[in-house]
Amino acid sequence: MLAFAPRVRRFIGYDAVESFIAIARRRAAEIGLANVKLVLTNSSPAHNGGVARIPVTDHTLDLIISRRGPTNWIADARRACRPGARLIQLNPLPGSEPAWNGELPQALRMAQNPANPGRPDLAAEIEAALAAAGLRLESGQVFDVPEVFREPEDLYQYLTFMRFEADTPSWDAARPHLDGLLARHGPIDVRQRRYLWTAVVD
């Protein structure tokens, strides 16, 4: 929002998490973004009578950017977009568990769920969703890059991001474990695998 809203006539953002919308509204107000509309909603069919629904009127959008979010909105993109509109999404891909993860206390470990390994067939899933919506993939690229942590504070923020406070050890409790990890391994890198794709509404 902060990057794009100053460059466009109108910016519409939505999320299903109330606190995310509250933060975005506060940030928009702080810098005086008058062309921003932020909506608390879920576009999935389960929340819209069985039909995916982007919270805009017909043929409103020229660009959709989705980062890390679900793909349910693709089904409604043709209705929501003007001809020539571009769709861009950056999706996380599953990766392997870092070797050092088991050295941390359970409350600090990166979540690994063998029963839910992520979405290994994400590219095919997206192409199928686009085809069902009468759209086609324009480009798709996989990125696999390391995010390097040299300071225990930065690694703590990464490992505890989006966790419930009650389940998260305090910085004081976590610091000895993270100091030890960095002392044994040096800078810690976490592989960030992403799928970036684009499509155009004809």
FENZI-V810643 format. One record per helix or strand of 3 or more residues. SS is the DSSP state (a for helix, b for strand). FROM is the first residue (numbers start at 0). TO is the last residue. If there is no record, write none. Layout:
ss;from;to
SS;FROM;TO
SS;FROM;TO
//
This chain:
ss;from;to
a;4;6
b;10;14
a;17;29
b;35;39
a;44;46
b;60;66
a;71;79
b;80;91
a;98;102
a;105;107
a;121;131
b;136;148
a;151;159
a;164;166
a;170;184
b;187;199
//
